[in-house]
Amino acid sequence: MEEKKLEMSLLYAQSKEIIKLYFQEIQKNKINILKYYIVPKKWLDNYKLKNNYSSIKEENPSCDNIDYQNKINLLDEELKLIESLKEKEFIEKYNINYPKNFTLVKKEILNNLKEEYLYEVILGEKNIFIFDNNKENKNKTIFICSLNYENDYKIDITDFFINVDSIIIIDEKSINKEIEKLFNFISEKKGIKNYYKERNIDVSNIGEQNIINKEEDKVGIFYQLLNGNNLNENKIEENDMMKILINNNNSKNKTEIGIKAIFKFNAEKKKEENKPKKKSKCITIYGDIYYYLKRNEIENSNCSITEYKNNNE
């Protein structure tokens, strides 16, 4: 039992770490490449449920100085379940399989998962950049992903899932230079939108478009899977409260109250945006309205105001 409790503690700690890394700045000319396994979110949820993950979540333990070398040895039945639950989409034109409805687990945690599940990952500037591990492709493919939640009132901030929003396919001859440009453009709080701006990419266009550099050379393909102006509404939003929550591992009550406040604010904001617009009115004005209003003589003047209600609205 203690062994399973340790496993759940490792999964909890690494999820908190992913969120912290997600919001960190990417420093110019400094790329920190990490290794994670991509696993189906459904499998991880099931594994947590069977091993009483909720008790660890309730304890909200400190995630500092965690030794991730305590590996989880998955039984054959779990390995088969991972295989059966994984979801992928295929872009035939570019021979790209990209994952769907997945999450990340640190390489140091899982012991016997196949290498095909292992990817190089860069986190930061509110994005997750996953390098495709398909060695058959000479071009370099990068999946641009975001953290998402299933609904507005999740209390457990470690219960996120990841989906690919868009894909960058860098031509073989431009790989090193363009990867450097990509992360320098988004570094130090500039974000992925700065790369799109520098490369004249329109994320509102679903599908593919050429990536053209400043010298007007084609350096790759940008492939948009979702409308970039209307991505998942439950994506994590960055604010000071979230930063405090992520760093405050020992205050369970504050964490739950704060997360509820964040999602309540977002829900109220969405509710306000979805309110029907006020009905319009048509007003006709006759005569020298300004003159008589100034003199407060509207009742005995040669002007009138009439309001017409539109009953069709």
Secondary structure, 3 states (H helix, E strand, C coil): CHHHHHHHHHHHHHHHHHHHHHHCCCCCCCCCCEEEEEEEHHHHHHHHHHCCHHHHHHHCCCCCCCCCCCCECCCHHHHHHHHHHCEEEEEHHHCEEEEECEEEEECCCECCCCHHHEEEEEEECCEEEEECCCCCCCCEEEEEEEEECCCCCCCCCCCCEEEEEEEEEECHHHHHHHHHHHHHHHCCCCCHHHHHHHCCCCCCCCEEEEEECCCCCEEEEEEECCCCCCCCCCECCCCHHHHHHHHCCCCHHHHHHHHHHHHHHHHHHHHHHCCCCCCCEEEEEECCHHHHHHCCCCCCCCCEEEEEECCCC
